[in-house]
């Protein structure tokens, strides 16, 4: 196990506070957990959550519909700075 990966994981966990969805059942793209393709956790303060293993079939159906409508929906929108090429004048 690479210590760099462990450090990055620790930083992500430290900055991630979980979602706070109220009416979406955490199955909309504005749920930070769902948009990151993660299930909600104990860190979340969501209400009536369906982004969990107990609702895996419903979750999968929603994901399939979203991907059918917009195939690139779950691709990263922001890239790490090390992947950005410098501009030359």
C-alpha positions as CSV (number, residue, x, y, z in Angstrom):
1,X,0.0,0.0,0.0
2,X,1.5,3.3,-1.1
3,X,1.8,6.0,1.6
4,X,0.9,8.7,-0.9
5,X,-2.4,7.0,-1.6
6,X,-3.0,6.7,2.2
7,X,-2.3,10.4,2.6
8,X,-4.7,11.3,-0.3
9,X,-7.4,9.1,1.2
10,X,-7.0,10.7,4.6
11,X,-7.2,14.2,3.1
12,X,-10.4,13.2,1.2
13,X,-12.0,11.8,4.3
14,X,-11.0,14.8,6.3
15,X,-12.6,17.2,3.9
16,X,-15.7,15.1,3.1
17,X,-18.5,15.9,5.5
18,X,-21.2,13.8,3.8
19,X,-24.3,14.9,2.0
20,X,-27.3,16.6,3.5
21,X,-30.0,15.7,1.0
22,X,-33.6,16.1,2.2
23,X,-36.0,15.3,-0.6
24,X,-34.0,13.7,-3.4
25,X,-33.4,10.4,-1.6
26,X,-29.8,11.0,-2.6
27,X,-30.4,9.8,-6.2
28,X,-29.8,13.1,-8.0
29,X,-26.6,14.4,-9.3
30,X,-26.5,17.3,-6.8
31,X,-25.9,14.7,-4.0
32,X,-22.2,14.8,-3.7
33,X,-22.0,11.1,-2.7
34,X,-24.2,9.9,-5.7
35,X,-22.3,12.2,-8.1
36,X,-19.0,10.7,-6.9
37,X,-20.5,7.2,-7.5
38,X,-20.3,6.4,-3.8
39,X,-23.0,5.2,-1.4
40,X,-23.9,7.4,1.5
41,X,-22.2,6.8,4.8
42,X,-22.5,7.4,8.5
43,X,-21.0,10.9,7.8
44,X,-24.1,11.9,5.8
45,X,-27.0,13.7,7.4
46,X,-29.5,12.9,4.6
47,X,-33.2,12.1,5.0
48,X,-34.9,9.0,3.4
49,X,-31.7,8.0,1.7
50,X,-31.9,5.5,-1.2
51,X,-28.2,5.7,-2.1
52,X,-27.4,2.6,-0.1
53,X,-27.0,-1.1,-0.4
54,X,-30.6,-1.7,0.8
55,X,-31.8,0.2,-2.3
56,X,-29.2,-1.1,-4.7
57,X,-31.7,-2.1,-7.4
58,X,-33.4,1.3,-7.4
59,X,-30.0,3.0,-7.4
60,X,-28.8,1.0,-10.3
61,X,-31.9,1.8,-12.3
62,X,-31.4,5.5,-11.7
63,X,-27.8,5.3,-12.8
64,X,-28.7,3.3,-15.9
65,X,-31.3,6.0,-16.9
66,X,-28.8,8.8,-16.3
67,X,-26.1,7.2,-18.3
68,X,-28.5,6.4,-21.1
69,X,-29.6,10.0,-21.3
70,X,-26.1,11.4,-20.9
71,X,-23.3,8.9,-21.4
72,X,-20.5,11.0,-19.8
73,X,-22.5,12.1,-16.8
74,X,-20.2,10.5,-14.2
75,X,-16.9,11.6,-15.8
76,X,-14.8,14.0,-13.8
77,X,-15.5,17.7,-14.5
78,X,-12.4,19.0,-12.6
79,X,-9.0,17.6,-13.2
80,X,-6.0,17.6,-10.8
81,X,-3.5,20.4,-11.6
82,X,-0.7,17.9,-12.4
83,X,-2.8,16.8,-15.5
84,X,-3.0,20.4,-16.8
85,X,-0.4,21.2,-19.5
86,X,1.2,24.7,-19.2
87,X,0.4,27.3,-21.8
88,X,3.3,28.5,-23.9
89,X,3.3,32.1,-25.1
